[in-house]
């Protein structure tokens, strides 16, 4: 049976690639975007199987009615993809409360509201999937990405708990952790940046890498989308899926570093119990 997908940020990047992959598999796509007109060409190419919807995921009050309308029109939902997002570069000290809250609204509170709205329908079906588009920055961080990674760490922690809660209902949770893929994430017209005080040289290096990296990232979004579909279709869907050579290397290196920290202090930390 064909599936109904709800994909946020569907007009470009991973969202567009996932929409195209789902359509190629014979499924129906509800493409949520702030500019749904950007999906007009895709909708024309797939009559009746692309439903462009205007939705800003930071407008959490609009999410419940949007999902209810989706269910009324399509009868079901099978896959929610929380993909809408943007990058942000700035030192921890330089990032303002407003910038941090805006990023959490986009990467945490919006996706959380969508999951809450969709879950009753997935539970009633006793099937379905939630795909959380995180980042290798959801497993590790470095200078300039403290705010961005903070949102992705939060999303991943919530999603790990979610996965344990919903597995008894036949619902899968897939956390996707891409490295550098050729999307608009590094487009300077869309990337968020905090004021640069000039104090942190390592942040300046990150800022320059982002500004100079747009259009030259090694990752192919179409190949990533195909792998995400394969992971969802697998009998044993992974909870975490790093994407790209750079992401796999970075995540494995981080896990080794964490293991090293634990091992170095293991004997003393184990001895902190009473008695």
C-alpha positions as CSV (number, residue, x, y, z in Angstrom):
1,X,0.0,0.0,0.0
2,X,1.3,3.4,-0.9
3,X,2.2,5.7,2.0
4,X,1.3,9.3,2.8
5,X,4.3,11.5,3.8
6,X,4.3,14.8,5.6
7,X,7.6,16.5,4.9
8,X,8.5,19.9,6.4
9,X,10.9,22.1,4.5
10,X,9.9,20.2,1.4
11,X,10.7,22.9,-1.2
12,X,14.5,22.4,-1.2
13,X,17.4,20.4,0.0
14,X,16.8,17.1,1.9
15,X,13.1,17.8,2.0
16,X,12.8,18.1,-1.8
17,X,15.0,15.0,-2.3
18,X,12.9,13.0,0.1
19,X,9.7,14.1,-1.6
20,X,11.1,13.0,-5.0
21,X,12.2,9.7,-3.6
22,X,8.8,9.0,-2.0
23,X,7.1,9.9,-5.2
24,X,9.3,7.6,-7.1
25,X,8.3,4.8,-4.7
26,X,4.6,5.4,-5.6
27,X,3.8,7.3,-2.4
28,X,1.9,10.6,-1.8
29,X,3.7,13.6,-0.4
30,X,2.2,16.5,1.6
31,X,4.9,19.1,1.2
32,X,4.9,21.7,4.0
33,X,6.8,24.9,3.3
34,X,6.7,28.5,4.0
35,X,6.5,29.0,0.2
36,X,4.4,26.1,-1.1
37,X,4.4,27.7,-4.6
38,X,8.0,26.4,-4.8
39,X,6.4,22.9,-5.1
40,X,4.2,23.8,-8.0
41,X,6.4,22.2,-10.6
42,X,6.7,18.9,-8.6
43,X,2.9,18.9,-8.1
44,X,2.3,19.3,-11.8
45,X,4.7,16.4,-12.6
46,X,2.8,14.1,-10.2
47,X,-0.9,15.0,-10.5
48,X,-2.9,14.1,-7.3
49,X,0.2,12.9,-5.4
50,X,1.8,16.1,-4.2
51,X,-0.1,18.3,-1.8
52,X,1.7,21.6,-1.2
53,X,0.8,23.1,2.2
54,X,1.8,26.5,3.6
55,X,3.2,25.9,7.1
56,X,5.8,27.7,9.2
57,X,6.8,25.1,11.8
58,X,7.6,27.8,14.3
59,X,3.9,28.7,14.3
60,X,3.0,25.9,16.6
61,X,-0.7,27.0,16.9
62,X,-1.2,26.3,13.2
63,X,0.2,22.7,13.4
64,X,-2.8,20.9,15.0
65,X,-5.3,22.3,12.4
66,X,-2.9,21.6,9.5
67,X,-2.5,18.0,10.5
68,X,-6.2,17.6,11.1
69,X,-6.8,19.0,7.6
70,X,-4.2,16.6,6.1
71,X,-5.9,13.6,7.7
72,X,-9.3,14.7,6.5
73,X,-8.1,15.0,2.9
74,X,-5.8,12.0,2.7
75,X,-7.3,9.7,5.3
76,X,-4.1,8.8,6.9
77,X,-0.4,9.7,7.5
78,X,2.4,7.2,7.5
79,X,5.7,9.1,7.7
80,X,6.4,12.4,9.3
81,X,9.7,14.0,8.3
82,X,10.8,16.9,10.5
83,X,13.2,18.5,8.1
84,X,12.7,22.3,8.2
85,X,15.8,24.0,9.5
86,X,18.8,26.3,9.0
87,X,22.3,26.6,10.3
88,X,23.6,29.2,12.7
89,X,27.2,30.2,13.4
90,X,28.3,32.1,16.4
91,X,30.4,31.8,19.6
92,X,28.5,30.7,22.7
93,X,29.2,34.1,24.3
94,X,28.1,36.0,21.1
95,X,24.8,34.2,20.6
96,X,21.9,36.2,22.0
97,X,18.8,34.8,23.8
98,X,16.6,35.8,20.9
99,X,18.8,33.9,18.4
100,X,18.9,30.9,20.6
101,X,15.2,30.8,21.2
102,X,14.5,31.3,17.5
103,X,16.7,28.3,16.7
104,X,15.0,26.1,19.4
105,X,11.6,27.1,18.0
106,X,12.6,25.9,14.6
107,X,14.6,22.7,15.5
108,X,12.9,21.6,18.7
109,X,9.5,23.1,19.6
110,X,8.1,23.0,16.0
111,X,9.1,19.3,15.5
112,X,7.8,18.4,19.0
113,X,4.4,20.0,18.1
114,X,4.2,18.1,14.9
115,X,5.1,14.8,16.6
116,X,2.4,15.4,19.2
117,X,-0.2,16.2,16.4
118,X,0.7,13.1,14.3
119,X,1.2,10.4,17.0
120,X,-2.5,9.7,17.8
121,X,-3.0,8.8,14.1
122,X,0.1,6.6,14.0
123,X,-0.9,4.8,17.2
124,X,-4.4,4.2,15.8
125,X,-2.9,2.6,12.7
126,X,-0.3,0.8,14.8
127,X,2.3,1.7,12.1
128,X,4.2,4.5,10.7
129,X,7.5,6.4,11.2
130,X,8.9,9.7,12.5
131,X,12.1,10.9,10.7
132,X,14.0,13.5,12.6
133,X,16.5,15.3,10.4
134,X,19.3,16.1,12.8
135,X,23.0,16.5,11.9
136,X,26.3,15.1,12.8
137,X,26.2,18.2,15.1
138,X,23.6,16.3,17.1
139,X,26.3,13.9,18.3
140,X,29.3,16.3,18.6
141,X,30.0,20.0,18.3
142,X,32.8,22.5,17.8
143,X,33.6,26.2,17.8
144,X,30.8,28.3,16.2
145,X,28.2,25.6,16.4
146,X,27.3,25.6,20.0
147,X,23.7,26.9,19.5
148,X,23.0,24.8,16.4
149,X,24.3,21.7,18.0
150,X,22.4,22.5,21.2
151,X,19.1,22.3,19.3
152,X,20.1,19.1,17.6
153,X,21.3,17.4,20.8
154,X,17.9,18.3,22.3
155,X,16.0,16.9,19.3
156,X,18.0,13.7,19.5
157,X,17.6,13.2,23.2
158,X,13.8,13.7,22.9
159,X,13.7,11.3,19.9
160,X,15.5,8.6,21.8
161,X,12.9,8.7,24.5
162,X,10.2,8.9,21.9
163,X,11.5,5.8,20.2
164,X,11.3,3.8,23.4
165,X,7.7,5.0,24.0
166,X,6.2,4.2,20.6
167,X,7.9,1.0,19.6
168,X,5.1,-1.1,21.2
169,X,2.7,0.6,18.7
170,X,4.7,-0.4,15.7
171,X,6.0,3.1,15.1
172,X,9.6,3.6,14.0
173,X,11.8,6.6,14.9
174,X,14.8,7.4,12.6
175,X,17.3,10.1,13.6
176,X,19.3,11.2,10.5
177,X,22.7,12.8,11.1
178,X,24.0,14.2,7.8
179,X,27.4,15.7,7.3
180,X,28.1,18.3,4.6
181,X,25.5,17.7,1.8
182,X,24.9,20.0,-1.2
183,X,21.8,21.7,0.1
184,X,21.1,25.4,0.9
185,X,22.2,24.9,4.6
186,X,25.4,27.0,4.0
187,X,23.7,29.6,1.8
188,X,24.7,32.8,3.4
189,X,21.4,34.4,2.6
190,X,19.7,31.7,4.8
191,X,22.3,30.9,7.4
192,X,22.0,32.6,10.8
193,X,25.0,34.4,12.2
194,X,25.7,36.1,15.5
195,X,27.7,39.3,15.7
196,X,31.4,38.6,15.4
197,X,33.3,40.2,18.3
198,X,36.6,39.1,16.8
199,X,37.6,37.4,20.1
200,X,37.3,33.8,19.0
201,X,39.7,32.8,16.2
202,X,38.3,29.3,16.0
203,X,34.8,30.7,15.4
204,X,36.1,32.9,12.6
205,X,37.5,29.7,11.0
206,X,34.1,28.1,11.2
207,X,32.4,31.2,9.8
208,X,34.8,31.2,6.8
209,X,34.3,27.5,6.2
210,X,30.5,27.9,6.1
211,X,30.6,31.0,3.9
212,X,33.0,29.3,1.5
213,X,31.4,25.9,1.5
214,X,28.1,26.5,-0.2
215,X,27.8,24.6,-3.4
216,X,30.9,22.5,-2.9
217,X,29.7,20.0,-0.2
218,X,30.5,16.4,-1.1
219,X,27.2,14.8,-0.1
220,X,24.5,14.0,-2.7
221,X,21.0,14.6,-1.3
222,X,19.4,12.2,-3.7
223,X,21.6,9.4,-2.5
224,X,20.9,10.4,1.1
225,X,17.1,10.3,0.4
226,X,17.4,6.8,-1.1
227,X,19.3,5.5,1.9
228,X,16.7,7.0,4.3
229,X,13.9,5.2,2.4
230,X,16.0,2.0,2.6
231,X,16.5,2.4,6.3
232,X,12.7,2.9,6.8
233,X,11.9,-0.1,4.7
234,X,14.4,-2.3,6.6
235,X,13.1,-4.9,9.0
236,X,15.4,-3.4,11.6
237,X,15.4,0.4,11.2
238,X,18.4,2.0,12.9
239,X,17.7,4.7,15.5
240,X,20.7,6.7,14.4
241,X,21.8,7.1,10.8
242,X,24.9,9.2,10.2
243,X,25.0,10.2,6.5
244,X,28.2,10.8,4.5
245,X,31.8,9.8,5.0
246,X,32.5,13.0,7.0
247,X,29.6,12.3,9.4
248,X,30.5,8.7,10.0
249,X,34.1,9.6,10.7
250,X,33.1,12.5,13.0
251,X,30.6,10.5,15.0
252,X,32.8,7.5,15.5
253,X,35.7,9.8,16.5
254,X,33.4,11.5,19.0
255,X,32.2,8.2,20.4
256,X,35.8,7.0,20.8
257,X,36.6,10.3,22.7
258,X,33.7,9.8,25.0
259,X,34.7,6.2,25.7
260,X,38.3,7.5,26.4
261,X,37.0,10.0,29.0
262,X,34.9,7.4,30.7
263,X,37.7,4.8,30.8
264,X,40.2,7.2,32.2
265,X,38.0,8.0,35.2
266,X,36.0,4.8,35.4
267,X,37.5,3.3,38.6
268,X,37.0,6.5,40.5
269,X,33.5,7.3,39.1
270,X,32.3,3.8,39.9
271,X,33.5,4.3,43.5
272,X,31.1,7.2,44.2
273,X,28.2,5.1,45.6
274,X,27.4,4.9,49.3
275,X,29.3,2.3,51.2
